[in-house]
């Protein structure tokens, strides 16, 4: 059997590389790494995030949505803008 070479780069955990111990729901710059342009939580298989950090990301995103830092629903008519804006 012939082995095929990978056509894509190996995925790695961005949070492990940044040496993040805890992902806080108030830190939107960390949270937006794992959000799609529509505001959905990106799965581990697409982002390469480790299990430990993915669980922290999910909890932080859900808390941020509950506290109205990140919207639950994004306007699909205007997708040129980011999914959420940081409050000033």
SULMORA-V611303 format. One record per residue. N is the residue number from 1. PHI is phi in whole degrees, -180 to 180 (NA if undefined). D_LAST is the distance of its C-alpha to the last C-alpha in Angstrom with 2 decimals. Layout:
# SULMORA-V611303
n=N phi=PHI d_last=D_LAST
n=N phi=PHI d_last=D_LAST
This chain:
# SULMORA-V611303
n=1 phi=NA d_last=58.61
n=2 phi=-89 d_last=56.37
n=3 phi=-91 d_last=52.98
n=4 phi=-94 d_last=50.19
n=5 phi=-78 d_last=47.60
n=6 phi=-67 d_last=43.94
n=7 phi=-99 d_last=42.29
n=8 phi=-139 d_last=38.78
n=9 phi=-77 d_last=37.19
n=10 phi=-67 d_last=37.10
n=11 phi=-80 d_last=33.83
n=12 phi=-137 d_last=32.29
n=13 phi=-83 d_last=29.60
n=14 phi=-67 d_last=26.49
n=15 phi=-71 d_last=25.44
n=16 phi=-69 d_last=28.91
n=17 phi=-67 d_last=28.77
n=18 phi=-82 d_last=25.50
n=19 phi=57 d_last=27.28
n=20 phi=-88 d_last=24.68
n=21 phi=-88 d_last=26.24
n=22 phi=-142 d_last=23.75
n=23 phi=-103 d_last=20.90
n=24 phi=-90 d_last=18.33
n=25 phi=-70 d_last=16.50
n=26 phi=-84 d_last=13.18
n=27 phi=-91 d_last=13.59
n=28 phi=-70 d_last=12.47
n=29 phi=-67 d_last=13.87
n=30 phi=-76 d_last=17.23
n=31 phi=-68 d_last=17.20
n=32 phi=-68 d_last=16.66
n=33 phi=-63 d_last=19.94
n=34 phi=-101 d_last=21.89
n=35 phi=-110 d_last=20.44
n=36 phi=-80 d_last=22.14
n=37 phi=-67 d_last=20.68
n=38 phi=-93 d_last=21.41
n=39 phi=91 d_last=19.58
n=40 phi=-89 d_last=22.89
n=41 phi=-76 d_last=23.77
n=42 phi=-77 d_last=25.92
n=43 phi=-74 d_last=29.33
n=44 phi=-61 d_last=30.79
n=45 phi=-68 d_last=33.47
n=46 phi=-94 d_last=31.07
n=47 phi=-91 d_last=28.60
n=48 phi=82 d_last=31.21
n=49 phi=-70 d_last=29.22
n=50 phi=-70 d_last=31.51
n=51 phi=-62 d_last=32.31
n=52 phi=-62 d_last=30.80
n=53 phi=-74 d_last=27.41
n=54 phi=-63 d_last=27.48
n=55 phi=-65 d_last=28.04
n=56 phi=-66 d_last=25.11
n=57 phi=-63 d_last=22.86
n=58 phi=-61 d_last=24.17
n=59 phi=-64 d_last=23.63
n=60 phi=-65 d_last=20.04
n=61 phi=-67 d_last=19.23
n=62 phi=-66 d_last=21.10
n=63 phi=-68 d_last=19.39
n=64 phi=-66 d_last=15.88
n=65 phi=-66 d_last=17.20
n=66 phi=-65 d_last=18.75
n=67 phi=-87 d_last=15.65
n=68 phi=66 d_last=13.83
n=69 phi=-85 d_last=11.40
n=70 phi=-122 d_last=13.59
n=71 phi=-74 d_last=15.66
n=72 phi=-74 d_last=19.42
n=73 phi=-120 d_last=20.36
n=74 phi=-112 d_last=19.18
n=75 phi=-66 d_last=20.44
n=76 phi=-79 d_last=23.44
n=77 phi=-77 d_last=24.09
n=78 phi=-120 d_last=21.09
n=79 phi=-85 d_last=21.26
n=80 phi=-72 d_last=20.46
n=81 phi=-83 d_last=16.70
n=82 phi=-63 d_last=15.44
n=83 phi=-63 d_last=15.99
n=84 phi=-148 d_last=12.45
n=85 phi=-110 d_last=9.01
n=86 phi=-79 d_last=6.42
n=87 phi=-76 d_last=3.78
n=88 phi=-103 d_last=0.00
